[in-house]
Amino acid sequence: MQSLSNHKNLKDCRILITNDDGYDADGIKLLTEITEPMVKEVWVIAPLEESSGSGHSLTVRRNIDVVQMSDRRFSVDGTPTDCVILALNQIMKSFRPDLVLSGINRGVNIAEDITYSGTVGAAYEATIAGVRAIAFSQELSTTTKIDWSSARDNVGAVIKGLYSKDWKHDCLFNVNFPKQITGAGQIKFSSQGRHKQGDEIALISNSLGKKSYRIGAVKLNKSFQENSDIEAVRNGFISVTPISINHTDTVFKNSLEK
């Protein structure tokens, strides 16, 4: 198994931060605030507007506008994947980051949700380019105001702990903070779960020859698998899931060959 060894101390690292909630989102501001004292240099290159649900999509049918907001701060009129591609191949081409952090997302990205998530999509793109990447998300509370304390109190320690490890070359880490940490030991390394049963679809208008729909809430299965990211978050643990960018089901492939 190939791995990415820790080639320098975290305090000497250059970090790129992005997200899918938009350049002005509270989560990315919090992640930047916590990370800056920990490392040599932080760059923020994030979507101008919210890009939730964009997954690993990129913009190919129009130009992408980039505005420099301040020193090492850029807003991009595109997707989180666009942000990483532009950062690594243009804006930071001569001084690539040692680590890409994506988030902190409003709401968890667990189970099948990771395929929709622009937060995970950005980390996925960085991993393709050979740069270590971590996606961060936090579970929402029932109140209208988000309590970020779960992520705020722990994200720094999670970054330090994961960065100190040798990483498999084609893997990213997907980290989800529960709204309140109650699990003993706090961190649980978990597998990607399954929880989607369907989608709520609303008919918005019905004119002659045309119907307009809106995709609403996801219908979730109340049961969940043991040792999954769903179980970890529900039980008050910080869920850490290694995600491979190689989608091949090797066991199934080998059985077909036989």
Secondary structure, 3 states (H helix, E strand, C coil): CCEECCCCCHHHCEEEEECCCCCCCHHHHHHHHHHHHHCCEEEEEEECCCCCCCCCCCCCCCCCCEEEEECCEEEECCCHHHHHHHHHHHHCCCCCCCEEEEEEEECCCCHHHHHCCHHHHHHHHHHHCCCEEEEEEECCCCCCCCCCHHHHHHHHHHHHHHHCCCEECCEEEEEEECCCCCCCCCEEECECCCCEEEEEEEEEEEECCEEEEEEEEEEECCCCCCCEHHHHHHCCCEEEEEEECCCCCHHHHHHHHC
